[in-house]
C-alpha cells in the first residue's frame, strides 16, 4: 500500500496514521484461511498479539475503521495472494469513505512479487505503475526553491 505520506505494508503505515487519529490500528492476518503461513498459526497469533496489544482483531482492523480523511492510497496485490480478498475489501472501504483509491491486481502473482524487479516483467510493471502514481503526488509536496 502506498499513501500520500509514504510507502509500506498495509498495516504498518495505515495503522500508524489511524493510531494518531485514535482509531483502529491493524489489519488482522491471523487465522487468514486458518493460517496459510509457513510460520504456522502459533507464530502468526504471537506476532498478531504483539501488534494488537489486547485489542480485538475486529476493533483493530482498518476494514471497520472510519477511513474518512485518509490520504490517496494505491494498493498492488497478486491474483494468487493470500490477502487478495482483504485488499479488495480495503480498497472498497477506502472508496466508500471518499478516499482516492487505486488497486491493481496482477494476474498469476503471489505476495511481494515486486521484490522480483529486474527478473520478472510483472514486478517491473508494478514498480513503473507505482512510480507513475506516486510521482505527481510527491511533486505536490516538494517545497519551493529559495
Secondary structure by P-SEA (a helix, b strand, c coil): cccccccccccaaaaaaaaaacccccccccccccccccccaaaaaaaaaaaacccccccccccccccccccbbbbbbcccccaaaaaaaaaaaaaaaccbbbbbbbccccccccccccccaaaaaaaaaaaaacaaaaaaaccccc
